[in-house]
Each structure stands twice: as structure tokens, then as C-alpha cells.
Amino acid sequence: MKKCFAIVLFAAVMSMSLSSCATVFKGSLSAARLVGVKKGEQVEVLKDGATMPIETRGEEQFVKLPAQSSHIVVVKYKGQEKKLQTNQVLGGGWLILDILLGGLIGVIVDAATGNWNELSDLFVESPTPGQ
């Protein structure tokens, strides 16, 4: 009986600790892909006058921004400045994980924090046909 209780208690604690999956695993930042910018090319993204960090994954570059809202940023690339907007998109996978692992608590936490949102791509340069 004690072993069964310990297993149930352990499962309950793990379930509660894994609730709000996006907040625990992803955090408050989301990466917006810089479409048209290749690895190694110089690009600068400004948000409210501050330079945002750029990260490279494979051959693509991304900028990390808070996931809680949409953003208007200034992108400096190839001697030009463009004002671009990235929008919030609900990360459906986080919602499913919240429901399966955390139940209502996970859904409430991630909805309140906005951490389950992903950001849409920033089209710095439109891809040419055939790419």
C-alpha cells in the first residue's frame, strides 16, 4: 500500500512540475526566422532602439524576442533599413502538452504568461522562385 501511495504521489508531483510546459521548457522568448538572410551575412535587428541578439541554426538566422506580444522591428540588411512586423501564433503543440501533462493548471499558466506563443517569420528578403 505504501509503495502504491508513493508512486501516485510521485506521479502527481511530476505532473504538477511539468504543467505549463511552454513556460518550463521554452521560457518567455521565441525565435523569429529572418527569411532571406543566410548564415554568415551581416544583419542587425533593432527593437525600441536596442539591438536584439541574432542566433544561427543550420543555414538560417533567427532573432529572439518576447513571445507575449507581436513586435515591430527595424532590420538593417545590405545597406537598407526595413520596418517589419512579427505576429504571435499559438504554438498548438504547447497547448496539447499542457492539456495532457498539466491539465487546467498548465493551460491557465501558459495562457496568462503568453509563453505558448510562437512568432511569425520576418521577411527581410523575399525568396526568389525556385528556392
C-alpha positions in Angstrom: 0.0 0.0 0.0 2.8 2.4 0.9 4.6 1.7 -2.4 1.4 2.4 -4.4 0.9 5.7 -2.5 4.5 6.7 -3.2 4.0 6.0 -6.9 0.8 8.0 -7.1 2.4 10.9 -5.1 5.5 10.9 -7.4 3.2 10.9 -10.5 1.2 13.8 -9.0 4.3 15.8 -8.2 5.8 15.2 -11.7 2.5 16.2 -13.3 2.4 19.4 -11.4 6.0 20.2 -12.1 5.5 19.6 -15.8 2.4 21.7 -16.0 2.7 24.9 -18.1 5.0 23.1 -20.5 5.9 26.2 -22.6 6.9 28.2 -19.5 9.1 25.4 -18.2 10.7 24.2 -21.4 10.7 27.2 -23.8 10.7 30.2 -21.5 9.4 33.7 -22.4 11.4 34.2 -25.6 10.6 32.9 -29.1 12.8 32.9 -32.2 11.5 34.7 -35.3 13.2 33.4 -38.5 14.9 36.0 -40.7 13.7 34.9 -44.2 16.2 35.7 -46.9 19.2 36.1 -44.6 21.8 33.4 -45.0 24.4 32.1 -42.4 27.3 34.5 -42.0 25.5 37.5 -43.6 25.5 40.7 -41.5 22.1 41.7 -40.2 21.0 43.9 -37.3 17.6 43.9 -35.7 16.5 46.8 -33.5 13.6 46.8 -31.1 12.9 50.1 -29.5 16.4 51.2 -30.4 18.1 48.2 -28.8 20.0 45.7 -30.8 18.5 42.2 -30.4 20.7 39.1 -30.4 20.9 37.0 -33.6 21.4 33.3 -33.5 22.2 30.9 -36.3 20.7 27.4 -36.7 22.0 25.5 -39.6 21.9 27.9 -42.6 19.3 30.2 -41.2 19.4 33.1 -38.8 16.8 34.0 -36.1 16.2 36.8 -33.7 14.9 36.1 -30.1 12.0 38.3 -28.9 9.5 38.0 -26.1 6.7 35.7 -27.1 3.9 37.6 -25.2 3.2 40.1 -28.0 3.7 41.0 -31.6 6.7 43.2 -32.5 7.6 45.9 -34.9 11.3 45.9 -35.5 13.8 47.7 -37.7 16.0 45.4 -39.8 19.3 46.7 -41.2 20.5 44.4 -44.0 22.6 45.1 -47.2 22.7 48.8 -46.5 18.9 49.1 -46.2 16.6 49.6 -43.3 13.2 47.9 -43.3 10.4 48.2 -40.7 8.9 44.7 -40.3 6.3 43.2 -38.0 6.2 39.7 -36.5 3.0 38.4 -35.1 2.1 35.9 -32.4 0.9 32.5 -33.4 -0.4 30.0 -30.8 2.0 27.0 -30.6 -0.5 24.2 -30.8 2.0 21.7 -29.5 2.3 23.5 -26.2 -1.5 23.6 -25.8 -1.7 19.8 -26.3 1.2 19.2 -23.9 -0.4 21.4 -21.3 -3.7 19.5 -21.5 -2.1 16.1 -21.4 0.5 16.8 -18.6 -0.7 19.7 -16.6 -4.5 19.9 -17.2 -6.2 23.1 -16.5 -3.3 24.5 -14.4 -0.9 24.3 -17.3 -3.3 25.9 -19.7 -4.0 28.7 -17.3 -0.3 29.4 -16.6 0.8 29.4 -20.3 -2.2 31.4 -21.4 -1.6 34.0 -18.7 2.1 34.3 -19.5 1.7 34.1 -23.3 4.7 31.7 -23.3 3.0 29.2 -25.6 3.0 31.7 -28.4 5.5 31.4 -31.3 6.5 34.3 -33.6 5.9 34.5 -37.3 8.8 34.9 -39.8 10.3 38.2 -40.7 10.6 38.5 -44.5 13.9 40.5 -44.8 14.2 39.5 -48.5 11.5 37.6 -50.3 12.7 34.3 -51.6 13.2 34.1 -55.3 11.1 31.5 -57.2 12.6 28.0 -57.2 14.4 28.4 -53.9 
